[in-house]
Amino acid sequence: MASLQQGLRQAIEPALAGMRAARDSAHREIDSPAEYERLSRACPADQKRLRAAVRPGAKPGLLVHDPVR
């Protein structure tokens, strides 16, 4: 059974890796100050809740993109 599982992992891992790479690329495209600005105008209530959750005590205004990596 273990060898079957290992064989399956080896068979599907290239496809999974490709899907993860595509997902990460798409996330990088939208993870920008311009997108955060657009979202703050489109969804001000959501932006306010997000700001409160991410930065308690933050001043009102745009939650600027600030990646912590």
Helices and strands as residue ranges (DSSP letters): H 2-30, H 33-42, H 44-54
